[in-house]
Amino acid sequence: MKWLIVALVVILGVLAAIAAGVYFTETVRALPSFFPGHNAHGATTIRYKRGAAAAVAAVVLWIVAVVVANAGRRSARAATPAA
């Protein structure tokens, strides 16, 4: 069950990283219509704050995945007696 959660969080992190890339490279007019911040009325700005927020979210999700994946390993190692 733990690996399913880790895989889900990693996939969400990858999606957030892709969204960050789209926000950093596309103008507001060229954003997909389902992205927040899309404006089809001729605006030519780039949503840097949204891109930064998506990048931070990706990093946080990847950190959470590492923490969840390593949860319980330290206690199991400490419980085994040293020879």
C-alpha positions as CSV (number, residue, x, y, z in Angstrom):
1,M,0.0,0.0,0.0
2,K,2.9,2.3,0.8
3,W,4.4,2.0,-2.7
4,L,1.0,2.8,-4.3
5,I,1.0,6.1,-2.3
6,V,4.6,6.8,-3.3
7,A,3.8,6.2,-7.0
8,L,0.8,8.4,-6.8
9,V,2.7,11.3,-5.2
10,V,5.6,11.0,-7.7
11,I,3.1,11.1,-10.6
12,L,1.5,14.2,-9.2
13,G,4.9,15.7,-8.8
14,V,5.7,15.0,-12.4
15,L,2.4,16.6,-13.5
16,A,3.1,19.7,-11.4
17,A,6.6,19.9,-13.0
18,I,5.0,19.7,-16.5
19,A,2.5,22.4,-15.5
20,A,5.4,24.6,-14.3
21,G,7.1,24.2,-17.6
22,V,4.0,25.1,-19.5
23,Y,3.5,28.2,-17.3
24,F,7.1,29.3,-17.8
25,T,7.2,28.8,-21.6
26,E,3.7,29.7,-22.9
27,T,2.0,33.1,-23.0
28,V,-1.4,33.5,-21.3
29,R,-3.1,33.3,-24.7
30,A,-1.3,30.0,-25.6
31,L,-2.1,28.3,-22.3
32,P,-4.5,25.3,-22.5
33,S,-8.0,26.4,-21.7
34,F,-8.2,24.2,-18.6
35,F,-5.2,25.9,-17.0
36,P,-6.0,28.5,-14.5
37,G,-4.9,31.9,-15.8
38,H,-5.8,31.2,-19.4
39,N,-6.9,34.4,-21.2
40,A,-7.9,34.2,-24.9
41,H,-8.2,38.0,-25.3
42,G,-4.8,38.7,-26.7
43,A,-2.7,39.0,-23.6
44,T,1.0,38.2,-24.2
45,T,2.3,37.9,-20.6
46,I,3.7,34.8,-18.9
47,R,2.4,33.6,-15.6
48,Y,5.7,33.4,-13.7
49,K,4.2,33.2,-10.2
50,R,2.0,30.3,-11.2
51,G,4.9,28.6,-12.7
52,A,7.0,29.1,-9.6
53,A,4.1,27.8,-7.4
54,A,3.8,24.7,-9.6
55,A,7.6,24.1,-9.4
56,V,7.6,24.4,-5.6
57,A,4.6,22.0,-5.5
58,A,6.5,19.5,-7.6
59,V,9.5,19.6,-5.3
60,V,7.4,19.3,-2.2
61,L,5.6,16.3,-3.6
62,W,8.8,14.6,-4.5
63,I,10.1,15.2,-0.9
64,V,6.9,13.7,0.5
65,A,7.4,10.7,-1.7
66,V,10.9,10.1,-0.4
67,V,9.8,10.6,3.2
68,V,6.9,8.1,2.8
69,A,9.2,5.6,1.0
70,N,11.7,5.7,3.8
71,A,9.2,5.7,6.6
72,G,9.7,2.7,8.9
73,R,13.2,1.8,7.5
74,R,15.1,3.5,10.3
75,S,13.1,1.8,13.0
76,A,13.5,-1.6,11.4
77,R,17.2,-1.1,11.1
78,A,17.5,0.0,14.7
79,A,15.5,-3.0,16.0
80,T,17.9,-5.5,14.6
81,P,20.8,-6.3,17.0
82,A,24.3,-5.7,15.8
83,A,26.5,-8.8,15.5
